[in-house]
Amino acid sequence: MKKLLTIIAYCTFLSTSIYAQKLEIKYQEILNVNKDKLKENMKLESSGSGNLPSDFFDNIIKSMIEPKDFTLSIYDNLSIYKKVEKINNKQGSNFSISFGDADNSIYKDSSTKEYSKNVSLMDKSYLIKDKLTDYKWKLTRETKKIIGFDVKKATSIIDSTTSVVAWYAPNITVKDGPKMYNGLPGLILELEIKESENKGIDSSIIRATEVKEVPDMKPIDKPKEKNVITDKEYNELSKKEIERYKSMKTESVDKKD
């Protein structure tokens, strides 16, 4: 009898609208890659980096295609999307890649339509604070189920090279989702991000694995506003540092000759 009541309660949770503003959603992200194309591209970009281990690029690709877990915590108008760090107990295989995110967390404020995230550049920390993108979603009538929820399909063209397919749950009345994605009439439970100029990465798929209400969730603390810059300013700084790094490598090679 107790088991039956539990099943009924779970089914009710899935079938009714969720208005609670204290939610935790678990996601898993998977990259679909063309290994040969990706490896070739990485070798071209790293030419002149000296003698690298024979399995260097294989280890990078292995790290990239390994499924990665994230959580989206929502507390009223604030949310934080954060990577779940895994402890690697395999000796001799401690390998990680950093793409500039200092703590892999994205903070969003739906009331101000702003986001912020901590990043690092050449050992200096910054806080990117900027406006959320206003995605021009095209809603469709196509439906399916994801972890028991009825979801609807929406698409968006981000730019000339990037397109997104999103599946959102109208019964979960939260206009949020993984990463920066937001603005649909329901929580985004799945994303497929495709880039035509992928250089070996065919697509990225982010799919929810669990949705739960957390009545006793602690309020989300906003990051400290230190060294605040916009996304555009950060990209400009990154380009300058990359050019400086390339120049230093060229000078080093010239001195050897």
TORMIDO-991156 format. One line per 2 residues: number of its first residue (from 1); their letters; for each residue x, y, z of N, C-alpha, C. Coordinates in nm, 3 decimals. Last residue first. Example, Ala and Ser with C-alpha at 12.3 -4.5 7.8 and 13.67 -1.06 7.14 Angstrom:
2
2 = sa = 1.285 -0.225 0.708 1.367 -0.106 0.714 1.290 0.003 0.787 ~ 1.319 -0.569 0.780 1.230 -0.450 0.780 1.320 -0.330 0.780
***
This chain:
257
257 = dk = 6.682 2.937 -3.330 6.746 2.929 -3.463 6.873 3.013 -3.467 ~ 6.609 3.023 -3.081 6.669 2.889 -3.094 6.741 2.875 -3.227
255 = kd = 6.489 3.263 -3.144 6.611 3.265 -3.064 6.685 3.131 -3.073 ~ 6.260 3.180 -3.281 6.362 3.257 -3.352 6.495 3.255 -3.278
253 = vs = 6.115 3.061 -3.074 6.163 2.978 -3.186 6.276 3.048 -3.259 ~ 6.059 3.289 -2.919 6.134 3.176 -2.860 6.194 3.088 -2.967
251 = et = 5.901 3.436 -3.091 6.031 3.491 -3.048 6.119 3.381 -2.991 ~ 5.678 3.267 -3.103 5.755 3.296 -3.225 5.894 3.347 -3.190
249 = km = 5.588 3.277 -2.841 5.633 3.149 -2.897 5.720 3.171 -3.020 ~ 5.518 3.547 -2.822 5.623 3.495 -2.734 5.677 3.363 -2.787
247 = sk = 5.308 3.554 -3.005 5.427 3.634 -3.030 5.545 3.584 -2.947 ~ 5.121 3.393 -2.877 5.174 3.351 -3.007 5.304 3.425 -3.038
245 = yr = 5.071 3.555 -2.654 5.127 3.422 -2.635 5.191 3.371 -2.766 ~ 4.954 3.776 -2.773 5.079 3.793 -2.698 5.149 3.659 -2.680
243 = ei = 4.725 3.660 -2.878 4.823 3.719 -2.969 4.958 3.736 -2.901 ~ 4.603 3.590 -2.636 4.637 3.486 -2.733 4.743 3.536 -2.830
241 = ek = 4.562 3.840 -2.523 4.650 3.745 -2.455 4.693 3.634 -2.549 ~ 4.380 3.952 -2.707 4.511 4.015 -2.685 4.610 3.919 -2.621
239 = ks = 4.164 3.778 -2.677 4.231 3.788 -2.807 4.371 3.849 -2.791 ~ 4.093 3.834 -2.409 4.137 3.699 -2.448 4.214 3.703 -2.579
237 = le = 4.006 4.098 -2.428 4.123 4.067 -2.348 4.182 3.931 -2.386 ~ 3.778 4.055 -2.587 3.887 4.140 -2.637 4.016 4.114 -2.560
235 = ny = 3.624 3.899 -2.415 3.669 3.843 -2.544 3.784 3.924 -2.603 ~ 3.578 4.087 -2.210 3.654 3.965 -2.182 3.706 3.903 -2.311
233 = ek = 3.423 4.276 -2.344 3.554 4.316 -2.290 3.641 4.194 -2.262 ~ 3.195 4.119 -2.394 3.272 4.175 -2.506 3.413 4.213 -2.460
231 = dt = 3.104 4.070 -2.135 3.146 3.958 -2.218 3.232 4.006 -2.335 ~ 3.241 4.317 -1.908 3.136 4.261 -1.992 3.191 4.144 -2.073
229 = iv = 3.372 4.288 -1.571 3.383 4.325 -1.712 3.265 4.266 -1.788 ~ 3.493 4.348 -1.248 3.375 4.323 -1.332 3.400 4.374 -1.474
227 = nk = 3.662 4.311 -1.019 3.714 4.305 -1.156 3.602 4.271 -1.254 ~ 3.399 4.187 -0.823 3.537 4.234 -0.826 3.592 4.210 -0.966
225 = ek = 3.135 4.117 -0.664 3.162 4.198 -0.784 3.301 4.262 -0.774 ~ 3.078 3.784 -0.571 3.131 3.915 -0.534 3.172 3.991 -0.660
223 = pk = 2.773 3.621 -0.680 2.920 3.631 -0.670 2.964 3.773 -0.637 ~ 2.488 3.573 -0.463 2.547 3.628 -0.585 2.699 3.637 -0.571
221 = di = 2.364 3.282 -0.318 2.447 3.401 -0.299 2.504 3.446 -0.434 ~ 2.044 3.158 -0.287 2.164 3.160 -0.372 2.238 3.291 -0.351
219 = pk = 1.913 3.021 0.018 1.916 3.125 -0.085 2.049 3.123 -0.161 ~ 1.873 2.665 0.050 1.930 2.790 0.099 1.932 2.893 -0.015
217 = md = 1.576 2.468 0.048 1.695 2.517 -0.023 1.742 2.650 0.036 ~ 1.360 2.331 0.148 1.453 2.391 0.244 1.582 2.441 0.179
215 = pv = 1.225 2.229 -0.079 1.161 2.331 0.005 1.257 2.402 0.099 ~ 1.298 2.143 -0.372 1.381 2.148 -0.251 1.325 2.259 -0.161
213 = ek = 1.183 1.919 -0.622 1.160 2.038 -0.541 1.243 2.029 -0.414 ~ 1.366 1.791 -0.904 1.307 1.776 -0.771 1.288 1.911 -0.704
211 = ve = 1.448 1.600 -1.179 1.392 1.728 -1.136 1.329 1.708 -1.000 ~ 1.704 1.443 -1.369 1.620 1.446 -1.248 1.572 1.589 -1.222
209 = ta = 1.828 1.467 -1.607 1.815 1.331 -1.556 1.728 1.325 -1.430 ~ 1.825 1.661 -1.904 1.793 1.649 -1.762 1.778 1.502 -1.724
207 = ri = 2.094 1.698 -2.133 1.964 1.637 -2.103 1.944 1.624 -1.953 ~ 2.259 1.834 -2.396 2.243 1.848 -2.252 2.102 1.800 -2.217
205 = is = 2.488 1.780 -2.651 2.353 1.749 -2.602 2.353 1.756 -2.449 ~ 2.651 1.923 -2.919 2.653 1.909 -2.774 2.509 1.886 -2.729
203 = sd = 2.811 1.809 -3.224 2.702 1.868 -3.146 2.725 1.846 -2.997 ~ 3.067 1.777 -3.346 2.943 1.777 -3.425 2.827 1.842 -3.350
201 = ig = 3.377 1.891 -3.350 3.268 1.874 -3.253 3.136 1.888 -3.328 ~ 3.539 1.944 -3.568 3.548 1.813 -3.505 3.442 1.787 -3.400
199 = kn = 3.486 2.207 -3.640 3.625 2.163 -3.628 3.640 2.031 -3.552 ~ 3.239 2.332 -3.682 3.263 2.263 -3.555 3.408 2.220 -3.533
197 = es = 3.060 2.522 -3.816 3.207 2.528 -3.818 3.258 2.463 -3.690 ~ 2.801 2.465 -3.737 2.844 2.423 -3.871 2.995 2.426 -3.885
195 = ek = 2.692 2.331 -3.435 2.772 2.435 -3.498 2.822 2.385 -3.632 ~ 2.416 2.275 -3.216 2.493 2.236 -3.334 2.567 2.356 -3.391
193 = ie = 2.286 2.152 -2.925 2.352 2.269 -2.983 2.441 2.222 -3.098 ~ 2.003 2.056 -2.775 2.102 2.007 -2.872 2.157 2.129 -2.944
191 = le = 1.866 2.012 -2.452 1.920 2.102 -2.553 2.010 2.024 -2.648 ~ 1.600 1.960 -2.221 1.699 1.905 -2.316 1.738 2.010 -2.418
189 = li = 1.442 2.102 -2.052 1.493 1.974 -2.003 1.594 1.910 -2.099 ~ 1.359 2.420 -1.952 1.425 2.344 -2.060 1.485 2.217 -2.001
187 = lg = 1.044 2.506 -1.815 1.183 2.468 -1.791 1.239 2.385 -1.906 ~ 0.847 2.746 -1.999 0.863 2.622 -1.924 1.011 2.589 -1.912
185 = pl = 0.846 2.916 -2.236 0.736 2.907 -2.140 0.735 2.775 -2.063 ~ 1.191 3.034 -2.249 1.081 2.953 -2.301 0.970 2.943 -2.196
183 = gn = 1.407 3.170 -2.134 1.308 3.245 -2.210 1.195 3.166 -2.270 ~ 1.740 3.029 -2.182 1.626 3.071 -2.102 1.518 3.127 -2.195
181 = ym = 2.082 2.939 -2.152 1.955 2.928 -2.224 1.836 2.952 -2.132 ~ 2.333 2.930 -2.055 2.272 3.062 -2.065 2.128 3.056 -2.114
179 = kp = 2.304 2.619 -1.888 2.393 2.722 -1.942 2.322 2.856 -1.943 ~ 1.960 2.501 -1.883 2.105 2.487 -1.865 2.183 2.598 -1.936
177 = gd = 1.690 2.728 -1.788 1.745 2.608 -1.847 1.894 2.602 -1.826 ~ 1.370 2.899 -1.747 1.515 2.884 -1.729 1.559 2.753 -1.794
175 = kv = 1.109 2.987 -1.654 1.166 3.021 -1.784 1.318 3.016 -1.779 ~ 0.893 2.763 -1.511 1.019 2.835 -1.487 1.083 2.860 -1.622
173 = ti = 0.668 2.577 -1.456 0.657 2.717 -1.499 0.778 2.800 -1.457 ~ 0.627 2.291 -1.587 0.722 2.346 -1.489 0.741 2.492 -1.525
171 = np = 0.460 2.239 -1.795 0.407 2.218 -1.660 0.502 2.265 -1.551 ~ 0.614 2.267 -2.026 0.520 2.375 -1.990 0.465 2.362 -1.849
169 = ay = 0.937 2.192 -2.067 0.821 2.136 -1.998 0.727 2.248 -1.957 ~ 1.118 2.181 -2.381 1.082 2.244 -2.254 0.952 2.185 -2.199
167 = wa = 1.391 2.133 -2.576 1.268 2.067 -2.534 1.236 2.118 -2.394 ~ 1.558 2.294 -2.850 1.529 2.283 -2.706 1.397 2.210 -2.685
165 = vv = 1.820 2.325 -3.067 1.690 2.261 -3.050 1.668 2.241 -2.901 ~ 2.009 2.580 -3.223 1.973 2.508 -3.101 1.833 2.448 -3.113
163 = st = 2.301 2.669 -3.417 2.156 2.652 -3.402 2.128 2.564 -3.281 ~ 2.560 2.867 -3.551 2.508 2.792 -3.436 2.355 2.788 -3.434
161 = ts = 2.650 3.032 -3.754 2.709 2.898 -3.744 2.645 2.810 -3.637 ~ 2.522 3.276 -3.744 2.539 3.214 -3.876 2.593 3.071 -3.869
159 = di = 2.341 3.224 -3.436 2.416 3.307 -3.529 2.433 3.230 -3.658 ~ 2.111 3.087 -3.337 2.190 3.177 -3.252 2.271 3.275 -3.337
157 = is = 1.795 3.004 -3.400 1.920 3.027 -3.473 2.000 3.130 -3.394 ~ 1.598 2.766 -3.228 1.650 2.902 -3.238 1.779 2.903 -3.318
155 = ta = 1.299 2.585 -3.140 1.427 2.599 -3.210 1.469 2.745 -3.212 ~ 1.125 2.352 -2.933 1.146 2.490 -2.980 1.283 2.497 -3.045
153 = kk = 0.885 2.107 -2.832 1.007 2.144 -2.905 1.007 2.291 -2.944 ~ 0.774 2.007 -2.505 0.750 2.058 -2.639 0.881 2.108 -2.700
151 = vd = 0.706 1.730 -2.286 0.785 1.845 -2.330 0.751 1.882 -2.473 ~ 0.596 1.576 -1.998 0.558 1.611 -2.135 0.634 1.737 -2.174
149 = fg = 0.816 1.378 -1.799 0.750 1.505 -1.823 0.714 1.520 -1.972 ~ 0.964 1.142 -1.777 0.825 1.142 -1.733 0.749 1.271 -1.759
147 = ii = 1.213 1.206 -1.892 1.204 1.164 -1.751 1.061 1.181 -1.695 ~ 1.035 1.339 -2.147 1.170 1.333 -2.091 1.155 1.311 -1.941
145 = kk = 0.836 1.282 -2.435 0.851 1.276 -2.290 0.999 1.268 -2.252 ~ 0.724 1.514 -2.690 0.775 1.384 -2.647 0.781 1.386 -2.495
143 = te = 0.602 1.705 -2.976 0.612 1.673 -2.833 0.679 1.537 -2.812 ~ 0.556 1.981 -3.194 0.617 1.849 -3.171 0.636 1.825 -3.021
141 = rt = 0.477 2.228 -3.254 0.376 2.142 -3.191 0.432 2.003 -3.158 ~ 0.714 2.493 -3.170 0.652 2.396 -3.260 0.549 2.314 -3.183
139 = lk = 0.845 2.825 -3.156 0.776 2.715 -3.091 0.711 2.623 -3.195 ~ 1.145 2.969 -3.179 1.034 2.932 -3.266 0.968 2.808 -3.205
137 = wk = 1.304 3.230 -2.999 1.257 3.092 -3.006 1.141 3.077 -3.104 ~ 1.546 3.418 -2.992 1.425 3.425 -3.074 1.375 3.282 -3.098
135 = yd = 1.680 3.507 -2.678 1.672 3.408 -2.786 1.539 3.420 -2.860 ~ 1.850 3.742 -2.558 1.707 3.730 -2.586 1.692 3.636 -2.707
133 = tl = 2.102 3.673 -2.322 2.062 3.678 -2.463 1.911 3.660 -2.475 ~ 2.142 3.879 -2.034 2.111 3.750 -2.094 2.067 3.768 -2.238
131 = kd = 2.405 4.118 -1.991 2.264 4.088 -2.015 2.248 3.948 -2.075 ~ 2.674 4.057 -1.754 2.617 4.108 -1.878 2.470 4.070 -1.888
129 = ki = 2.982 4.013 -1.616 2.844 4.046 -1.583 2.782 4.115 -1.704 ~ 3.250 3.821 -1.523 3.173 3.868 -1.638 3.030 3.893 -1.591
127 = ly = 3.501 3.887 -1.315 3.361 3.851 -1.310 3.293 3.910 -1.432 ~ 3.832 3.744 -1.310 3.736 3.846 -1.348 3.595 3.795 -1.322
125 = sk = 4.170 3.685 -1.206 4.027 3.652 -1.201 3.942 3.774 -1.237 ~ 4.466 3.582 -1.365 4.390 3.691 -1.306 4.241 3.660 -1.315
123 = dm = 4.605 3.388 -1.505 4.617 3.390 -1.359 4.548 3.509 -1.292 ~ 4.505 3.432 -1.769 4.646 3.451 -1.735 4.664 3.477 -1.584
121 = ls = 4.192 3.458 -1.651 4.269 3.485 -1.772 4.411 3.520 -1.731 ~ 3.887 3.317 -1.542 4.027 3.348 -1.517 4.099 3.365 -1.649
119 = vn = 3.556 3.403 -1.426 3.650 3.350 -1.526 3.792 3.387 -1.485 ~ 3.231 3.372 -1.299 3.372 3.395 -1.270 3.459 3.330 -1.376
117 = ks = 2.941 3.529 -1.431 3.022 3.410 -1.410 3.167 3.449 -1.386 ~ 2.601 3.634 -1.462 2.739 3.661 -1.424 2.811 3.529 -1.405
115 = ye = 2.325 3.791 -1.627 2.399 3.673 -1.582 2.538 3.718 -1.539 ~ 1.994 3.938 -1.624 2.140 3.945 -1.627 2.201 3.811 -1.586
113 = kt = 1.726 4.009 -1.585 1.770 3.948 -1.711 1.920 3.964 -1.732 ~ 1.627 4.080 -1.348 1.704 4.184 -1.417 1.750 4.139 -1.555
111 = ss = 1.490 3.846 -1.290 1.423 3.974 -1.266 1.494 4.088 -1.339 ~ 1.658 3.631 -1.331 1.548 3.649 -1.426 1.478 3.784 -1.409
109 = dk = 1.983 3.599 -1.316 1.880 3.671 -1.243 1.768 3.704 -1.341 ~ 2.224 3.339 -1.293 2.126 3.413 -1.372 2.023 3.477 -1.280
107 = yi = 2.556 3.226 -1.302 2.449 3.281 -1.220 2.354 3.360 -1.310 ~ 2.741 2.946 -1.363 2.674 3.056 -1.429 2.557 3.099 -1.341
105 = sn = 3.058 2.793 -1.305 2.925 2.830 -1.257 2.871 2.951 -1.333 ~ 3.325 2.711 -1.327 3.223 2.645 -1.410 3.080 2.678 -1.366
103 = da = 3.514 2.863 -1.206 3.448 2.762 -1.123 3.332 2.694 -1.195 ~ 3.641 2.993 -1.422 3.714 2.970 -1.298 3.648 2.862 -1.212
101 = dg = 3.661 2.925 -1.757 3.568 2.938 -1.646 3.637 2.900 -1.516 ~ 3.867 2.862 -1.934 3.854 2.999 -1.889 3.756 3.017 -1.775
99 = fs = 3.881 2.594 -1.987 3.845 2.680 -2.098 3.818 2.823 -2.053 ~ 4.099 2.341 -1.895 4.030 2.461 -1.852 4.005 2.551 -1.972
97 = is = 4.106 1.995 -1.841 4.118 2.102 -1.939 4.041 2.222 -1.889 ~ 4.297 1.732 -1.687 4.186 1.825 -1.691 4.214 1.935 -1.792
95 = fn = 4.387 1.427 -1.556 4.395 1.512 -1.675 4.274 1.604 -1.677 ~ 4.536 1.174 -1.414 4.478 1.302 -1.374 4.496 1.401 -1.487
93 = sg = 4.631 0.920 -1.440 4.541 0.968 -1.544 4.472 1.098 -1.504 ~ 4.778 0.824 -1.234 4.847 0.840 -1.361 4.758 0.892 -1.471
91 = qk = 4.516 0.646 -1.078 4.650 0.704 -1.074 4.709 0.714 -1.213 ~ 4.188 0.720 -1.046 4.281 0.645 -1.130 4.416 0.713 -1.131
89 = nn = 4.003 0.869 -0.916 4.086 0.780 -0.832 4.188 0.699 -0.912 ~ 3.880 1.178 -0.941 3.944 1.076 -1.024 4.039 0.994 -0.938
87 = ik = 3.575 1.309 -0.857 3.706 1.273 -0.805 3.761 1.158 -0.887 ~ 3.403 1.561 -1.040 3.422 1.420 -1.006 3.563 1.396 -0.956
85 = ev = 3.186 1.833 -0.995 3.323 1.785 -1.009 3.333 1.641 -0.962 ~ 2.930 1.945 -1.173 2.954 1.854 -1.061 3.093 1.794 -1.080
83 = kk = 2.887 2.286 -1.258 2.940 2.154 -1.292 2.963 2.074 -1.165 ~ 2.587 2.476 -1.234 2.721 2.443 -1.185 2.761 2.301 -1.224
81 = yi = 2.392 2.753 -1.239 2.420 2.632 -1.316 2.565 2.595 -1.291 ~ 2.162 2.910 -1.037 2.304 2.885 -1.059 2.318 2.751 -1.128
79 = sl = 1.922 3.178 -1.017 1.959 3.039 -1.043 2.109 3.030 -1.061 ~ 1.658 3.384 -0.886 1.799 3.354 -0.907 1.820 3.206 -0.937
77 = nd = 1.395 3.419 -0.821 1.441 3.477 -0.948 1.586 3.444 -0.981 ~ 1.365 3.127 -0.640 1.291 3.246 -0.683 1.345 3.295 -0.817
75 = yi = 1.618 2.937 -0.714 1.559 2.992 -0.591 1.497 3.126 -0.628 ~ 1.745 2.654 -0.862 1.660 2.771 -0.883 1.597 2.812 -0.750
73 = sl = 2.027 2.497 -0.990 1.951 2.526 -0.869 1.875 2.656 -0.889 ~ 2.132 2.255 -1.193 2.072 2.388 -1.201 1.987 2.405 -1.077
71 = tf = 2.431 2.070 -1.229 2.306 2.095 -1.157 2.262 2.239 -1.181 ~ 2.593 1.826 -1.439 2.570 1.962 -1.394 2.443 1.967 -1.311
69 = dk = 2.840 1.598 -1.561 2.718 1.624 -1.485 2.713 1.768 -1.435 ~ 2.949 1.467 -1.869 2.973 1.559 -1.758 2.841 1.596 -1.693
67 = pe = 3.093 1.191 -2.042 2.973 1.262 -1.995 3.003 1.346 -1.872 ~ 3.382 1.238 -2.238 3.328 1.178 -2.116 3.206 1.258 -2.069
65 = im = 3.489 1.383 -2.442 3.368 1.304 -2.471 3.311 1.233 -2.349 ~ 3.715 1.510 -2.324 3.607 1.589 -2.382 3.478 1.509 -2.398
63 = sk = 3.887 1.304 -2.250 3.832 1.393 -2.147 3.711 1.469 -2.198 ~ 3.947 1.204 -2.501 3.883 1.117 -2.402 3.817 1.200 -2.293
61 = ii = 4.082 1.423 -2.609 3.954 1.380 -2.668 3.877 1.292 -2.570 ~ 4.310 1.424 -2.443 4.223 1.541 -2.450 4.085 1.500 -2.500
59 = nd = 4.421 1.174 -2.499 4.374 1.203 -2.363 4.280 1.323 -2.360 ~ 4.492 1.211 -2.765 4.395 1.106 -2.730 4.337 1.130 -2.592
57 = ff = 4.688 1.404 -2.742 4.560 1.440 -2.804 4.452 1.336 -2.775 ~ 4.893 1.251 -2.602 4.843 1.381 -2.554 4.705 1.412 -2.610
55 = ds = 5.034 1.024 -2.651 4.891 1.008 -2.623 4.825 1.139 -2.579 ~ 5.295 1.113 -2.686 5.228 1.049 -2.799 5.077 1.035 -2.778
53 = pl = 5.361 1.443 -2.552 5.349 1.296 -2.536 5.266 1.236 -2.650 ~ 5.527 1.686 -2.760 5.415 1.647 -2.676 5.411 1.495 -2.664
51 = ng = 5.773 1.918 -2.805 5.748 1.774 -2.808 5.638 1.737 -2.708 ~ 5.625 2.236 -2.911 5.729 2.149 -2.858 5.692 2.003 -2.867
49 = sg = 5.435 2.379 -3.036 5.427 2.373 -2.889 5.533 2.281 -2.829 ~ 5.415 2.384 -3.306 5.515 2.472 -3.246 5.515 2.471 -3.095
47 = ss = 5.069 2.336 -3.324 5.199 2.324 -3.390 5.295 2.427 -3.334 ~ 4.814 2.342 -3.231 4.921 2.333 -3.131 5.059 2.319 -3.194
45 = el = 4.650 2.348 -3.450 4.648 2.463 -3.360 4.763 2.461 -3.259 ~ 4.703 2.097 -3.561 4.733 2.217 -3.637 4.743 2.339 -3.546
43 = km = 4.608 1.927 -3.362 4.750 1.920 -3.398 4.792 2.046 -3.474 ~ 4.337 1.988 -3.367 4.416 2.020 -3.247 4.565 2.019 -3.278
41 = ne = 4.267 1.885 -3.618 4.255 2.028 -3.592 4.338 2.070 -3.472 ~ 4.307 1.611 -3.577 4.383 1.681 -3.681 4.382 1.831 -3.656
39 = kl = 4.117 1.561 -3.379 4.259 1.538 -3.351 4.346 1.613 -3.451 ~ 3.881 1.613 -3.519 3.915 1.691 -3.400 4.064 1.680 -3.368
37 = kd = 3.885 1.418 -3.715 3.884 1.559 -3.753 3.928 1.647 -3.637 ~ 3.879 1.185 -3.554 3.990 1.208 -3.647 4.001 1.356 -3.685
35 = kn = 3.636 1.216 -3.405 3.766 1.205 -3.340 3.882 1.238 -3.433 ~ 3.381 1.410 -3.402 3.450 1.335 -3.507 3.596 1.328 -3.462
33 = vn = 3.157 1.391 -3.119 3.274 1.442 -3.192 3.315 1.348 -3.305 ~ 2.925 1.506 -2.903 2.940 1.413 -3.016 3.051 1.467 -3.106
31 = li = 2.926 1.540 -2.556 2.974 1.593 -2.683 2.982 1.482 -2.786 ~ 2.680 1.570 -2.309 2.760 1.478 -2.390 2.798 1.546 -2.521
29 = eq = 2.576 1.636 -1.980 2.618 1.690 -2.110 2.710 1.592 -2.181 ~ 2.300 1.610 -1.771 2.422 1.546 -1.819 2.451 1.598 -1.959
27 = yk = 2.151 1.762 -1.480 2.169 1.749 -1.624 2.296 1.669 -1.652 ~ 1.910 1.806 -1.231 2.037 1.745 -1.268 2.040 1.725 -1.419
25 = ie = 1.768 2.073 -1.061 1.761 1.989 -1.180 1.900 1.936 -1.211 ~ 1.580 2.186 -0.799 1.714 2.140 -0.837 1.699 2.044 -0.952
23 = lk = 1.387 2.471 -0.694 1.403 2.347 -0.768 1.550 2.315 -0.787 ~ 1.173 2.673 -0.589 1.292 2.616 -0.528 1.311 2.476 -0.586
21 = qa = 0.930 2.767 -0.666 1.047 2.836 -0.717 1.175 2.791 -0.648 ~ 0.649 2.582 -0.776 0.751 2.607 -0.674 0.874 2.670 -0.736
19 = yi = 0.476 2.507 -0.963 0.491 2.650 -0.947 0.600 2.685 -0.845 ~ 0.414 2.269 -1.189 0.503 2.294 -1.076 0.529 2.444 -1.068
17 = st = 0.112 2.099 -1.277 0.204 2.211 -1.295 0.286 2.233 -1.169 ~ 0.110 1.737 -1.284 0.058 1.868 -1.246 0.162 1.976 -1.267
15 = sl = 0.249 1.505 -1.349 0.136 1.544 -1.432 0.080 1.681 -1.400 ~ 0.452 1.459 -1.165 0.485 1.472 -1.306 0.372 1.533 -1.387
13 = ft = 0.314 1.440 -0.924 0.421 1.540 -0.937 0.452 1.566 -1.084 ~ 0.156 1.217 -0.976 0.091 1.347 -0.957 0.191 1.460 -0.976
11 = cy = 0.353 1.022 -0.977 0.280 1.048 -1.100 0.209 1.183 -1.094 ~ 0.427 1.033 -0.707 0.526 1.067 -0.811 0.456 1.101 -0.942
9 = ai = 0.190 0.947 -0.583 0.243 1.081 -0.553 0.341 1.126 -0.660 ~ 0.174 0.686 -0.682 0.068 0.782 -0.714 0.118 0.925 -0.693
7 = it = 0.404 0.576 -0.568 0.392 0.581 -0.714 0.289 0.684 -0.755 ~ 0.332 0.595 -0.296 0.452 0.662 -0.346 0.446 0.680 -0.497
5 = ll = 0.109 0.428 -0.285 0.092 0.570 -0.258 0.210 0.652 -0.308 ~ 0.236 0.182 -0.335 0.136 0.232 -0.429 0.116 0.382 -0.411
3 = kk = 0.392 0.154 -0.107 0.459 0.164 -0.237 0.365 0.223 -0.340 ~ 0.191 0.125 0.083 0.282 0.240 0.092 0.351 0.264 -0.041
1 = m = 0.083 -0.121 0.000 0.000 0.000 0.000 0.087 0.126 0.000
***
